């Protein structure tokens, strides 16, 4: 299959779901148009897949990825850097449901990536005796690049009910061929208008970062979705986005001196030549 050179695959998907999606109820009570099973492919050598038909906030994407990589589960780090995308799930009302203080989200992405399967501690938290999947997969890429087990799982069935928002992007796998690193993400639940543009950029950035620390070039980012949906209260915004003509994709610069995935800082990452249409606001379904 031939990957796209701009965001055409994304625009085609939201157009298809808008026109052919099945009306469904959902957990939030908002209602969706849904389609089950879709795939998009992006050749990362042809540009960094940050949408241009609406402005996407790269600062939030970058700090959220750092937050995941730190293994952090408290929203304070994000708020300290002006990132508010997890605020709706970290209120006192939300966290009290699980007996946690405001701001503490429990075993979400960072926990699963860096401490998967950890045992419970006496204070109700988790010990640091789980699997550090990020460190492990990077070592595997370096030492056994032909492995078909280069996988990180964000979905732990034993802990999925311990968080307000169980992981939507549930599993990603790396693939090394011809000196290039590719990544495929499986996303069980995909809010196509608000969430998926962030997910595409976040995992493309992660692929670039891991490729650099493993002395590889980048290949493709492949996005695979399960329940791909548009919320009923996003359809006007979708129509606005589909009326716009995409610009050329920007390029990504990483500080070549960084050789450890955990050493990247915000200043080590730059999106260059990013031209976009204005942002389009839409309500978040919580």
N, C-alpha and C positions, 0 to 999 in steps of 0.2 A: 504494500500500500504506500502511496506517495504522500508524505507529510505536506502541510500547507506552508506557504511563505508569509502569510499574514493571519489575521483572525477570522478568515472566511469560514473555517470549520466551526468556530463558536457561533458566528452569526447564523450559519445554516442550521445549527442545532436549536437555537432559541426560536428561529422562525418555524422549524418543523414542530416543535412542542406547542408553540402558540396556535398553529393551524390544525394540528392533528392530535394533540394531547388529550388524554381521557380525564374528564372532571372527577376529582376525588376529594374526599374529606381528609383531614390531617390532624396531627396532635395539637396544633396551635389553634384550630378552629377557623383558620383563614380560608381554606379551600385552595386547591391547586389544579393546574392542568399538568398531567404526568405522562411520562413515557418511560418504559423500562428497557434499559440496555442501550448504551451509546458509546462511541469512541471518537476521540480527536487525537491527531498526531501533529507534533510540531518539531521541525528540524531546527535545533537550537543554533546551528551555524548560520541560519538565514535570518536571525534576529531574535531578540528577547521577547517572548510572548506576553507583553503587557498591553492590554487592550487600548486601542486608540479611539474607538468610537464613543468612549466616555473616559474621563480622567479617572485613573485608579491610583489609590494612595499607596505609593511604594514604601513610604516610611512605616506605615502600619504593617505591611507585609514583612518587611525586614525585621522589625523588632519582634513581631509575633514568632517568626522563625527562630530568632535568637532565644526567645523565651522557651520554645519547645526544646531546643538543643541544650539549654541549661538544665532541663528536667524540672523546671519550675511549675508550680500549680497555683500560685497566688497571683492575683491580678495586679498587685502593687507595682511589680516591675514594669508592666505595660503602662500603667497610669503615670509612673515617674517619667516615662518618655513620651507622654502625650498621646498614647494609643488607647482608644476607648471601645474597641470592637468587641471586647468580652464583658463589658460593664453590665449588660442586661442579665447575664447569667451569674453574676457575682454579688448581687445585692443581698442584704441581710435576709430578706424574705426567701430568696432562692437557696442560700446556703444553709439557712436554719432547718430546711427540710431534711438535711443530712447531718445535723448536729455540728456544723462547722461555723467558724466565725466569718463575718462578712469579708469577702475577697478571696477566700480559700475555695478552690473549685474541686478538689479531690483528685482521684486518679484519672486525669484527662491525658492529653497527648504527651506532654513532657514526661509525666510519670511513666507512661507505657514505653516511650522511646528509650528512656535512660534507666528504668528500674522495673522492668516488666516482671510480674509474678512475685513481687516483694511480699514478705510476710507482714502481718499486722503487728504494730508495736503496742506497748502497754497503754500509751496515751490515746489510742484510737487511730493513730496515723500509720505510717508504713516504715519498716526498717529498710536500710540501704543494702539489701541482700538479693535484689532482683537482677535481671539480665540487662546490661547496658547494650541495647541493640544497635545504637549508632556506632559506638566504638567497635563493636563486634563486626558489623557489616563492612566498615572501612578496612579493618584488618583482613577480612576475607577478600575484598576487592583487590587489595595490594598483593596478597599471598596466594590466592586461588581464584583468579579472575574468570576462569571458565565454569565456576560453580553455578549451579542452577538454584542455589539456596540463598541468594543475596537479597534477603527479605527482611523488612521491618514491619511488625504488626502493631497497629494502634488499637485493635479490638481485642479486649479480654472479656470473655463472657462472664467470668466470675465477678467482674467489677463494673460492667456496663450499667447496672442499676444503681451505682453508687455516686453518679454524677448527674447534674441537671441536664447536660447535653452530651450523651454518649458520642464517641468519635464518629464523625461523618466520613472523613477520609481514613479508611480503615486499614489499608495494606499497601505497601509500595515495594517494588522489586527492581533491582539493578541488573544490567546486562552489559557485558564488556565484549566488544568485537572491533578488530582493526584499530586498536588503540583509542577507541571512543567509548564513553560511558553514556548509556541510555537509562531512563527510568520510566517505569509504568506505575501509575497510581490507580487503585480501585477505590471508588467513592460510593458508599452504600446509599447515601442520601445527598442529593445535589440541588441546592438552591441556585438555579442557573443564572438568575439576574444578579443577586448580591454576592453569593459565596464563591461560585466557581471561578470568576475572574481572579479572585485572591488565590484560590488553590492552584490554578495554572501557573501564576507568577511565582508563588511560594515554592512549589516543587521544582520548577525550572531553575530558580535560584539555588535551591539545595543541590540539584544535579551539578550545576556549575561549580559550586563550592567543593563538593566531594570529588569531582573530576580533578580539580586543581590539586587537592592534597594527596591525590593518588597518582599524580603525574600522567593524567589522561586528558584527551580532548573530549568535548561534549558531542553526543550523538543526538538522539531524539528524546523528547518528553511525550509520553503517551498517557492520555487521560481516559479512563474507563469509568462509566457511571452506571449505577443501578437504577434507583428511582430518581429520574431526572425530571425536575418539576419547575414550573413557573407559578408563583403565588398569584391568585386572582387579583390582588391589589397591586401587582407589578405590571400588568399588561399594558397600561398606558405608557409606562416608562420603556417597556420593551419595544413598543411601536416607535417611540422617539429614537431609540438606539438604532433600530433597523433602518431608519430613514437616512442615516448618516453614512458617508463614504469613509472607509478606513484610510489612515495614513500608513506610511512605511513603519515597520516595527523599529523600536530603538535597539541599541546594542548595550551589552553589559560589560562593565570593567570591574575586575577584582584585583586587589593589590597582590601582585605576584609573589611578594615576600611571605605571604601567609601560607604555612604548610601544615597547620593543625586546624581541624574543623572548629574547635572551640576557641580559637584565637581571633577569629574575625570580629571586627568592630564595625559600627555603622559607616565610619569614614573609609573602610576598606572596600566598600561596595558603591558603585555609581552606575546609574542608568543614563546613558548618553543619547542625545538627539531624540528625546521623547517629545513627540508632538501629538496632541490629543484634542478631541472635542471636549466641551465642558462636562463636568460631573453631572450625573442624574441621580437625584435623591429618591429613596424609596424606603418604606417602613420595614423594620426587621420583625419577622414573626418569631416570637419567643415561646 
